[in-house]
Every structure is written in structure tokens, then in C-alpha cells.
């Protein structure tokens, strides 16, 4: 099983960066694309790594923000693609007054759009899409600046459409998050409760770039409490949070850049060809 970061806010040559996130999960004969970043950068990364986009049959969209679904338009014409999402992903998204979504009307007819019903859906082999995570702790909730238009009115976006990926392994769960708008600790808690296993690795955006030190510490304390072994914080996690994780998290903190790959049984490559 291999996870490759195809798009992230940081990169080193020969890769490029953008504000966005995309990851490819390969397991056995199956592959799942989790998010598509803002542009066609994920396809350019695949070309550098000699990965074939035609082998992707399933895409899971974490939520409706442009930096996670914007690249979808570069896959138009691939009518064999199954795109998994929650229905509310189509709502017009705003960050304050700024439009933060995409024009779905031009894309809906281009793919097999499959709405995930219930809390979890097996995509292939040991890979599941699930969400939204329950908001159960007292220190995490969606940022009130994010809004959607529903029924002709703007309302706070609670990210009921937010999906995560879980890969079931004997060693424990591998959890992938897009932006963790509902709270990375809430998501970790929900994954353990739903799948009944401990979390081995967490990869993705933690959305802590503007969080208080107190909140970041509470997340770290929770990760330590449940025994998370490794984290690969990406995208919207924030440098301050990553620095605190490196100091306080009892497990291993691995850098995330475009082109980073994680293979289980465990092998980590941060740039092409170099451990």
C-alpha cells in the first residue's frame, strides 16, 4: 500500500507547489485519488513519477473548496471515473466574502457522481470514505468565517459534506484528511470509534494554521493519549503547529511536500529517489 502526495503547499524540485491538496492511494490492483488540488498540478506530479492517470477509477472529494476540487476540471472526458462525495459538496462556498468553491454546473455531466449515503462507504479493497466526523470535543469546531448558500441564504458552513479516507491495516488505521474543518481530533476520534481500531498514521491537512497554541496542544495531547504513531501534516496545518508537534508529539512527525510517498510496510520518501 502506497500513499503519494500529488499536490501540497510545499515542494522541492523537480516538483511544484500550490495552495491545495491531493493524494493518491495505491493498494493491490486498485487506486483512489483523494482530492485534486486547485489545478492540474496533481497530473504534472503523476507525470514526473511515471504514474498513469488512466488507472484511476475512483476519486473521493473531501469537501467543496476550490483547493481540493479545482483540479477535477482537468479530468473531464474520463467518463469511467467514479467521483464519491456528499451531496452538500455542490453548495456555493465562501470564505468571508470571497467565493471559495468551483462552478459545478460545468462538471456534473462529466463524471459518474456518486453520493455517499450513511457514514461510510467501501471504495475498494481496504479503503473507505467516511464522514462527516462527529463534533464531540470542546475545543474544535468549523471556523465561522466559512459559509455556504443554501435555500437562497448564507449560513455557517458546518462541513456536513466533509469526507475522510480510512485504510484498514493489521497494524491499525491509516487516516487521510483533506482540511479537517470539523477538527482533526474529532476526526481521529470518529475513525477509531467507527472502525474499532487504533490509528497508526495520519496524513493530510489538520487546519491548525490559525489555531491557538492551547488548541494545538490539546490536539497533540489527544494524539498522544490514543497512541498515534506517525503523522504527516500537510497543506493547512501551519508551521507553528508543525513545530509544536515536533516538540510535544510522542510519535514521529514526517515532512509533507509534493512528491512525498509513504509505503506500508513502512518506507518514507520525501523527494524522488531519496529517503
C-alpha positions, 0 to 999 in steps of 0.5 A, a space after each residue: 500500500 502506497 500513499 503519494 502526495 500529488 499536490 501540497 503547499 510545499 515542494 522541492 524540485 523537480 516538483 511544484 507547489 500550490 495552495 491545495 491538496 491531493 493524494 493518491 492511494 495505491 493498494 493491490 490492483 486498485 487506486 483512489 485519488 483523494 482530492 485534486 488540488 486547485 489545478 492540474 498540478 496533481 497530473 504534472 506530479 503523476 507525470 514526473 513519477 511515471 504514474 498513469 492517470 488512466 488507472 484511476 477509477 475512483 476519486 473521493 472529494 473531501 469537501 467543496 473548496 476550490 483547493 481540493 476540487 479545482 483540479 477535477 476540471 482537468 479530468 473531464 472526458 474520463 467518463 469511467 471515473 467514479 467521483 464519491 462525495 456528499 451531496 452538500 459538496 455542490 453548495 456555493 462556498 465562501 470564505 468571508 466574502 470571497 467565493 471559495 468553491 468551483 462552478 459545478 454546473 460545468 462538471 456534473 455531466 462529466 463524471 459518474 457522481 456518486 453520493 455517499 449515503 450513511 457514514 461510510 462507504 467501501 471504495 475498494 479493497 481496504 479503503 473507505 470514505 467516511 464522514 462527516 466526523 462527529 463534533 464531540 470535543 470542546 475545543 474544535 469546531 468549523 471556523 465561522 468565517 466559512 459559509 455556504 448558500 443554501 435555500 437562497 441564504 448564507 449560513 455557517 458552513 458546518 462541513 456536513 459534506 466533509 469526507 475522510 479516507 480510512 485504510 484498514 491495516 493489521 497494524 491499525 488505521 491509516 487516516 487521510 484528511 483533506 482540511 479537517 474543518 470539523 477538527 482533526 481530533 474529532 476526526 481521529 476520534 470518529 475513525 477509531 470509534 467507527 472502525 474499532 481500531 487504533 490509528 497508526 498514521 495520519 496524513 493530510 491537512 489538520 487546519 491548525 494554521 490559525 489555531 491557538 497554541 492551547 488548541 494545538 496542544 490539546 490536539 497533540 495531547 489527544 494524539 498522544 493519549 490514543 497512541 498515534 504513531 506517525 503523522 504527516 501534516 500537510 497543506 493547512 496545518 501551519 508551521 507553528 503547529 508543525 513545530 509544536 508537534 515536533 516538540 510535544 508529539 510522542 510519535 514521529 512527525 514526517 515532512 509533507 511536500 509534493 512528491 512525498 510517498 509513504 509505503 506500508 510496510 513502512 518506507 518514507 520518501 520525501 523527494 524522488 529517489 531519496 529517503 
